[in-house]
Amino acid sequence: MIAAKSSFLKKAFDKDRVGYLFILPSCLIILVFSILPLLASFIIGLTDLDIFLATPNFVGLSNFQRSFADARVWNAFANTFSYVLLTVPIQLIIALVLAYWLYRPTWFNKMCRSVFYAPVLCSFTAIGIMFNLLLNSTVGYIPYVISLFTGRVDALLSDVRYAMPIIVFISIWKSFGKTMIILVAGISDIPATLYEASAIDGANRTRQFFHITLPNLLPTINFTLLTSLIGAFQVFDVVYVTTGGGPLNSTETMVQYIYYRGFSMPYELGYASSMAVELFFVIAVLVLAFKCILERKIKNIY
């Protein structure tokens, strides 16, 4: 018995297998909080389950078929894509430029990086509430300042022309610091000898950026682009606390519409789950497509 136990422990802690023990907790977390909920969402999407968890009826793919005919689903997807196409590229460009300016470890650069990163530490909900107060037509300071030049007080978050651009601005202001810090780390890993050799050959900072920094930074850009893409498709809190999806559903994103259908009358969790599954597949397809394209470019460079 003791010999068998000793043999089992020896095999379990073998140097070729012990690594699996270290990743086991992470695998369990992914299984419990990602894979199982995804499977549960797909199963619930096949039923007419409501928030009261009454006995659900199996309805097959009717929830998915219903969503294809729902105009608000297409509107929510259009708003979500507009948000993603605006926030992700602008955020990445701003972060990339600032990272290249601030990557050197001087005290001024470190202070600037800390200032730009500070909004990342704050709650998106709290930031949304703060901007909601600043932009409020009754008590907000920004509409008051604008009124000094225009002579009228505009409700900016209630205007179809300004609501989505304001949400995009808030999101970029809040999130670009995280991307910048990751890119700073990537630039710092580029060998300094490359810059020194190019400077001897007469290359200025602009040429160094396009011919040294960008090619060597592609793996880091790949990571930041994919994570930003996934996060942008799941935007909810800033929209919920600023516009609530209005005006006229012009800022209603897919996650907000899913929340609305599942947790407002008539509490259709089955229908909401079917839309959540559709959003998951849209994100998965786009992320895999971008991943393949970017990795192919990286392989061609290296």
ChimeraX attribute file (.defattr): number of C-alpha atoms within 10 A of each C-alpha:
attribute: neighborCount
match mode: 1-to-1
recipient: residues
	/A:1	6
	/A:2	7
	/A:3	8
	/A:4	9
	/A:5	10
	/A:6	11
	/A:7	11
	/A:8	12
	/A:9	11
	/A:10	11
	/A:11	13
	/A:12	14
	/A:13	13
	/A:14	11
	/A:15	10
	/A:16	9
	/A:17	11
	/A:18	12
	/A:19	11
	/A:20	13
	/A:21	12
	/A:22	10
	/A:23	10
	/A:24	11
	/A:25	11
	/A:26	11
	/A:27	12
	/A:28	12
	/A:29	11
	/A:30	13
	/A:31	13
	/A:32	12
	/A:33	10
	/A:34	11
	/A:35	13
	/A:36	12
	/A:37	13
	/A:38	17
	/A:39	12
	/A:40	11
	/A:41	19
	/A:42	18
	/A:43	16
	/A:44	22
	/A:45	27
	/A:46	21
	/A:47	23
	/A:48	22
	/A:49	23
	/A:50	20
	/A:51	14
	/A:52	9
	/A:53	9
	/A:54	9
	/A:55	10
	/A:56	13
	/A:57	12
	/A:58	15
	/A:59	14
	/A:60	13
	/A:61	12
	/A:62	16
	/A:63	19
	/A:64	20
	/A:65	11
	/A:66	13
	/A:67	17
	/A:68	13
	/A:69	10
	/A:70	11
	/A:71	10
	/A:72	16
	/A:73	19
	/A:74	15
	/A:75	18
	/A:76	22
	/A:77	20
	/A:78	17
	/A:79	20
	/A:80	22
	/A:81	16
	/A:82	16
	/A:83	21
	/A:84	21
	/A:85	15
	/A:86	17
	/A:87	24
	/A:88	24
	/A:89	15
	/A:90	16
	/A:91	24
	/A:92	22
	/A:93	14
	/A:94	16
	/A:95	24
	/A:96	23
	/A:97	13
	/A:98	21
	/A:99	24
	/A:100	18
	/A:101	12
	/A:102	19
	/A:103	19
	/A:104	14
	/A:105	10
	/A:106	9
	/A:107	9
	/A:108	11
	/A:109	16
	/A:110	14
	/A:111	13
	/A:112	13
	/A:113	20
	/A:114	13
	/A:115	12
	/A:116	20
	/A:117	20
	/A:118	14
	/A:119	17
	/A:120	17
	/A:121	11
	/A:122	11
	/A:123	13
	/A:124	20
	/A:125	15
	/A:126	13
	/A:127	21
	/A:128	22
	/A:129	17
	/A:130	15
	/A:131	19
	/A:132	19
	/A:133	16
	/A:134	16
	/A:135	21
	/A:136	21
	/A:137	19
	/A:138	13
	/A:139	12
	/A:140	17
	/A:141	14
	/A:142	17
	/A:143	20
	/A:144	20
	/A:145	12
	/A:146	13
	/A:147	14
	/A:148	10
	/A:149	8
	/A:150	11
	/A:151	10
	/A:152	11
	/A:153	17
	/A:154	18
	/A:155	15
	/A:156	18
	/A:157	24
	/A:158	17
	/A:159	15
	/A:160	15
	/A:161	12
	/A:162	13
	/A:163	21
	/A:164	24
	/A:165	17
	/A:166	16
	/A:167	21
	/A:168	22
	/A:169	14
	/A:170	18
	/A:171	22
	/A:172	20
	/A:173	18
	/A:174	22
	/A:175	23
	/A:176	25
	/A:177	26
	/A:178	21
	/A:179	25
	/A:180	27
	/A:181	21
	/A:182	18
	/A:183	26
	/A:184	23
	/A:185	14
	/A:186	19
	/A:187	22
	/A:188	17
	/A:189	11
	/A:190	14
	/A:191	11
	/A:192	10
	/A:193	9
	/A:194	12
	/A:195	18
	/A:196	13
	/A:197	11
	/A:198	16
	/A:199	14
	/A:200	9
	/A:201	9
	/A:202	11
	/A:203	15
	/A:204	12
	/A:205	16
	/A:206	10
	/A:207	13
	/A:208	17
	/A:209	17
	/A:210	11
	/A:211	13
	/A:212	18
	/A:213	20
	/A:214	16
	/A:215	15
	/A:216	20
	/A:217	21
	/A:218	18
	/A:219	16
	/A:220	17
	/A:221	20
	/A:222	16
	/A:223	16
	/A:224	18
	/A:225	21
	/A:226	18
	/A:227	14
	/A:228	20
	/A:229	20
	/A:230	17
	/A:231	14
	/A:232	19
	/A:233	21
	/A:234	17
	/A:235	19
	/A:236	21
	/A:237	18
	/A:238	23
	/A:239	25
	/A:240	18
	/A:241	18
	/A:242	25
	/A:243	22
	/A:244	17
	/A:245	24
	/A:246	18
	/A:247	17
	/A:248	10
	/A:249	16
	/A:250	19
	/A:251	28
	/A:252	28
	/A:253	30
	/A:254	28
	/A:255	21
	/A:256	21
	/A:257	22
	/A:258	22
	/A:259	18
	/A:260	18
	/A:261	18
	/A:262	20
	/A:263	15
	/A:264	12
	/A:265	10
	/A:266	11
	/A:267	17
	/A:268	22
	/A:269	26
	/A:270	28
	/A:271	24
	/A:272	28
	/A:273	28
	/A:274	26
	/A:275	26
	/A:276	21
	/A:277	18
	/A:278	16
	/A:279	17
	/A:280	15
	/A:281	12
	/A:282	13
	/A:283	17
	/A:284	13
	/A:285	11
	/A:286	14
	/A:287	17
	/A:288	12
	/A:289	11
	/A:290	16
	/A:291	16
	/A:292	12
	/A:293	12
	/A:294	19
	/A:295	14
	/A:296	11
	/A:297	14
	/A:298	16
	/A:299	8
	/A:300	8
	/A:301	10
	/A:302	7
